[in-house]
Structure formats: C-alpha cells, structure tokens
Amino acid sequence: MPDQITSRGTNSQLQGNSYDTRQSSSGSTGYHYSNTNGSYYYSNTNGSTYYNSGSGYSSYTSPSGNTSQSYSSNSGSGKK
C-alpha cells in the first residue's frame, strides 16, 4: 500500500517552498520538501533519505545507513 499524504503546505517565511508529510500503513512517518531553488529532500517512511540540490548533486541514505552521492551535469536527475 502506498504512503498516504497526511498534510501539505507552503512555508510562509520562504515564499514558494512547499512540503508534505506522509504516513505508511504501518504508522511510520516521513516528509518531503520542495524548494523554489529546485532542490528537494525526502525523508521516507522506510527510514531512507534523498536530497537533490537541483543543480547536479544528490545524496541517498538507505534505511541501514549506507550513503551514496552523485555529481552530474544533468540537474534535477536522480532517484528518490
């Protein structure tokens, strides 16, 4: 069963930056931030995290804590 979005909104102090919070069927929570500069960040319900700078850098940390980083000239690409 996919995660359910439980709330969403826009950060009033940083105009245009948006977020949502999520919950899995097991009750684990996570969130996603999307920023006006093209960057975004996921803290997933399975314990993994993913960050994309929007300009070629990304970082993924698995639920077990292993981290991989990527540098690319193709901005905005990557996995979540």
Backbone as JSON Lines, residues from 0, in Angstrom:
{"i":0,"aa":"M","n":[0.84,-1.19,0.0],"ca":[0.0,0.0,0.0],"c":[0.88,1.24,0.0]}
{"i":1,"aa":"P","n":[0.61,2.21,-0.86],"ca":[1.45,3.42,-0.92],"c":[1.26,4.3,0.31]}
{"i":2,"aa":"D","n":[2.26,5.14,0.56],"ca":[2.16,6.1,1.65],"c":[0.99,7.05,1.4]}
{"i":3,"aa":"Q","n":[0.4,7.51,2.5],"ca":[-0.69,8.48,2.41],"c":[-0.17,9.84,2.84]}
{"i":4,"aa":"I","n":[-0.45,10.86,2.03],"ca":[-0.09,12.23,2.4],"c":[-1.08,12.7,3.46]}
{"i":5,"aa":"T","n":[-0.54,13.1,4.62],"ca":[-1.39,13.49,5.74],"c":[-1.54,15.0,5.88]}
{"i":6,"aa":"S","n":[-0.58,15.76,5.36],"ca":[-0.7,17.23,5.35],"c":[0.23,17.78,4.3]}
{"i":7,"aa":"R","n":[-0.05,18.99,3.89],"ca":[0.82,19.68,2.94],"c":[0.66,21.17,3.11]}
{"i":8,"aa":"G","n":[1.66,21.91,2.66],"ca":[1.56,23.35,2.79],"c":[2.72,24.06,2.15]}
{"i":9,"aa":"T","n":[2.77,25.35,2.37],"ca":[3.83,26.21,1.86],"c":[4.44,26.96,3.03]}
{"i":10,"aa":"N","n":[5.76,27.04,3.05],"ca":[6.46,27.76,4.1],"c":[6.26,29.25,3.89]}
{"i":11,"aa":"S","n":[5.61,29.9,4.83],"ca":[5.3,31.32,4.66],"c":[6.52,32.22,4.79]}
{"i":12,"aa":"Q","n":[7.58,31.73,5.47],"ca":[8.79,32.54,5.62],"c":[9.67,32.46,4.38]}
{"i":13,"aa":"L","n":[9.61,31.36,3.67],"ca":[10.39,31.18,2.44],"c":[9.39,30.96,1.31]}
{"i":14,"aa":"Q","n":[8.93,32.03,0.74],"ca":[7.81,32.01,-0.19],"c":[8.01,30.98,-1.31]}
{"i":15,"aa":"G","n":[7.03,30.11,-1.44],"ca":[7.03,29.14,-2.53],"c":[7.59,27.78,-2.16]}
{"i":16,"aa":"N","n":[8.36,27.67,-1.09],"ca":[8.85,26.37,-0.66],"c":[7.69,25.56,-0.11]}
{"i":17,"aa":"S","n":[7.53,24.33,-0.58],"ca":[6.39,23.52,-0.17],"c":[6.85,22.25,0.53]}
{"i":18,"aa":"Y","n":[5.94,21.64,1.26],"ca":[6.25,20.42,1.99],"c":[5.0,19.55,2.06]}
{"i":19,"aa":"D","n":[5.21,18.28,2.31],"ca":[4.11,17.42,2.71],"c":[4.62,16.39,3.7]}
{"i":20,"aa":"T","n":[3.74,15.9,4.52],"ca":[4.06,14.82,5.44],"c":[3.31,13.58,5.0]}
{"i":21,"aa":"R","n":[3.91,12.42,5.28],"ca":[3.36,11.15,4.79],"c":[3.32,10.14,5.92]}
{"i":22,"aa":"Q","n":[2.44,9.17,5.78],"ca":[2.37,8.08,6.75],"c":[2.15,6.78,6.0]}
{"i":23,"aa":"S","n":[2.9,5.75,6.42],"ca":[2.75,4.43,5.82],"c":[1.64,3.66,6.54]}
{"i":24,"aa":"S","n":[1.25,2.54,5.97],"ca":[0.21,1.73,6.6],"c":[0.65,1.18,7.94]}
{"i":25,"aa":"S","n":[1.96,1.09,8.18],"ca":[2.47,0.61,9.46],"c":[2.58,1.72,10.51]}
{"i":26,"aa":"G","n":[2.31,2.97,10.1],"ca":[2.34,4.1,11.03],"c":[3.62,4.91,10.99]}
{"i":27,"aa":"S","n":[4.62,4.5,10.2],"ca":[5.85,5.28,10.06],"c":[5.56,6.58,9.33]}
{"i":28,"aa":"T","n":[6.26,7.64,9.73],"ca":[6.03,8.94,9.1],"c":[7.25,9.4,8.31]}
{"i":29,"aa":"G","n":[7.02,10.25,7.36],"ca":[8.08,10.84,6.55],"c":[7.63,12.19,6.04]}
{"i":30,"aa":"Y","n":[8.5,12.87,5.32],"ca":[8.13,14.17,4.76],"c":[8.93,14.45,3.51]}
{"i":31,"aa":"H","n":[8.5,15.46,2.77],"ca":[9.13,15.88,1.53],"c":[9.11,17.4,1.5]}
{"i":32,"aa":"Y","n":[10.27,17.98,1.19],"ca":[10.37,19.43,0.98],"c":[10.76,19.67,-0.46]}
{"i":33,"aa":"S","n":[10.14,20.65,-1.08],"ca":[10.48,21.08,-2.42],"c":[10.7,22.58,-2.37]}
{"i":34,"aa":"N","n":[11.87,23.01,-2.8],"ca":[12.27,24.41,-2.65],"c":[12.25,25.16,-3.98]}
{"i":35,"aa":"T","n":[12.06,26.46,-3.92],"ca":[11.98,27.27,-5.13],"c":[13.3,27.3,-5.9]}
{"i":36,"aa":"N","n":[14.41,26.95,-5.26],"ca":[15.7,26.92,-5.96],"c":[15.9,25.63,-6.74]}
{"i":37,"aa":"G","n":[14.9,24.74,-6.75],"ca":[14.98,23.49,-7.49],"c":[15.42,22.3,-6.65]}
{"i":38,"aa":"S","n":[15.85,22.53,-5.43],"ca":[16.27,21.43,-4.57],"c":[15.06,20.78,-3.9]}
{"i":39,"aa":"Y","n":[15.25,19.52,-3.52],"ca":[14.19,18.83,-2.77],"c":[14.8,17.76,-1.88]}
{"i":40,"aa":"Y","n":[14.03,17.38,-0.87],"ca":[14.5,16.45,0.15],"c":[13.36,15.52,0.56]}
{"i":41,"aa":"Y","n":[13.66,14.23,0.62],"ca":[12.7,13.25,1.1],"c":[13.26,12.58,2.34]}
{"i":42,"aa":"S","n":[12.46,12.48,3.37],"ca":[12.72,11.6,4.49],"c":[11.61,10.56,4.41]}
{"i":43,"aa":"N","n":[11.95,9.38,3.93],"ca":[10.94,8.39,3.58],"c":[10.49,7.57,4.79]}
{"i":44,"aa":"T","n":[9.31,6.99,4.67],"ca":[8.74,6.22,5.77],"c":[9.52,4.94,6.06]}
{"i":45,"aa":"N","n":[10.36,4.51,5.14],"ca":[11.18,3.32,5.38],"c":[12.51,3.64,6.06]}
{"i":46,"aa":"G","n":[12.74,4.92,6.37],"ca":[13.96,5.34,7.05],"c":[15.04,5.87,6.12]}
{"i":47,"aa":"S","n":[14.84,5.78,4.82],"ca":[15.82,6.3,3.88],"c":[15.62,7.79,3.68]}
{"i":48,"aa":"T","n":[16.67,8.47,3.19],"ca":[16.57,9.89,2.85],"c":[17.14,10.12,1.46]}
{"i":49,"aa":"Y","n":[16.67,11.13,0.82],"ca":[17.18,11.5,-0.5],"c":[17.19,13.02,-0.61]}
{"i":50,"aa":"Y","n":[18.32,13.57,-1.06],"ca":[18.43,15.01,-1.29],"c":[18.92,15.23,-2.71]}
{"i":51,"aa":"N","n":[18.31,16.2,-3.38],"ca":[18.75,16.61,-4.7],"c":[18.88,18.12,-4.69]}
{"i":52,"aa":"S","n":[20.06,18.62,-5.05],"ca":[20.33,20.06,-4.99],"c":[19.63,20.83,-6.1]}
{"i":53,"aa":"G","n":[19.19,20.13,-7.14],"ca":[18.6,20.8,-8.29],"c":[19.64,21.3,-9.27]}
{"i":54,"aa":"S","n":[20.92,21.11,-8.92],"ca":[21.99,21.59,-9.8],"c":[23.09,20.54,-9.97]}
{"i":55,"aa":"G","n":[22.72,19.26,-9.85],"ca":[23.67,18.21,-10.18],"c":[24.19,17.36,-9.04]}
{"i":56,"aa":"Y","n":[23.91,17.72,-7.81],"ca":[24.37,16.92,-6.68],"c":[23.18,16.2,-6.05]}
{"i":57,"aa":"S","n":[23.36,14.94,-5.72],"ca":[22.32,14.22,-4.98],"c":[22.97,13.27,-3.98]}
{"i":58,"aa":"S","n":[22.22,12.96,-2.95],"ca":[22.7,12.07,-1.89],"c":[21.54,11.19,-1.44]}
{"i":59,"aa":"Y","n":[21.82,9.89,-1.34],"ca":[20.81,8.93,-0.89],"c":[21.38,8.17,0.3]}
{"i":60,"aa":"T","n":[20.61,8.05,1.36],"ca":[20.99,7.23,2.51],"c":[19.94,6.15,2.68]}
{"i":61,"aa":"S","n":[20.39,4.92,2.67],"ca":[19.48,3.78,2.78],"c":[18.97,3.63,4.21]}
{"i":62,"aa":"P","n":[17.94,2.83,4.41],"ca":[17.45,2.6,5.76],"c":[18.51,2.03,6.7]}
{"i":63,"aa":"S","n":[19.5,1.32,6.17],"ca":[20.56,0.76,7.0],"c":[21.7,1.75,7.26]}
{"i":64,"aa":"G","n":[21.64,2.94,6.64],"ca":[22.63,3.98,6.9],"c":[23.72,4.12,5.86]}
{"i":65,"aa":"N","n":[23.71,3.3,4.82],"ca":[24.7,3.43,3.74],"c":[24.34,4.63,2.87]}
{"i":66,"aa":"T","n":[25.35,5.45,2.56],"ca":[25.13,6.67,1.8],"c":[25.84,6.61,0.46]}
{"i":67,"aa":"S","n":[25.16,7.07,-0.57],"ca":[25.78,7.23,-1.89],"c":[25.52,8.65,-2.36]}
{"i":68,"aa":"Q","n":[26.51,9.21,-3.05],"ca":[26.41,10.57,-3.56],"c":[26.68,10.56,-5.06]}
{"i":69,"aa":"S","n":[26.08,11.5,-5.74],"ca":[26.23,11.6,-7.18],"c":[26.42,13.05,-7.57]}
{"i":70,"aa":"Y","n":[27.32,13.28,-8.5],"ca":[27.55,14.61,-9.07],"c":[27.32,14.49,-10.57]}
{"i":71,"aa":"S","n":[26.48,15.34,-11.11],"ca":[26.12,15.22,-12.52],"c":[25.92,16.6,-13.12]}
{"i":72,"aa":"S","n":[26.15,16.69,-14.4],"ca":[25.85,17.95,-15.09],"c":[24.39,18.02,-15.49]}
{"i":73,"aa":"N","n":[23.66,16.9,-15.33],"ca":[22.23,16.87,-15.63],"c":[21.45,17.23,-14.38]}
{"i":74,"aa":"S","n":[21.13,18.49,-14.2],"ca":[20.45,18.92,-12.98],"c":[19.06,18.34,-12.91]}
{"i":75,"aa":"G","n":[18.66,18.04,-11.67],"ca":[17.31,17.57,-11.43],"c":[17.12,16.08,-11.63]}
{"i":76,"aa":"S","n":[18.17,15.36,-12.03],"ca":[18.01,13.93,-12.25],"c":[18.37,13.18,-10.98]}
{"i":77,"aa":"G","n":[17.84,12.02,-10.84],"ca":[18.18,11.22,-9.67],"c":[17.04,10.33,-9.26]}
{"i":78,"aa":"K","n":[17.26,9.56,-8.19],"ca":[16.24,8.67,-7.68],"c":[15.73,9.2,-6.36]}
{"i":79,"aa":"K","n":[14.59,8.75,-6.0],"ca":[14.07,9.17,-4.69],"c":[13.99,8.0,-3.74]}
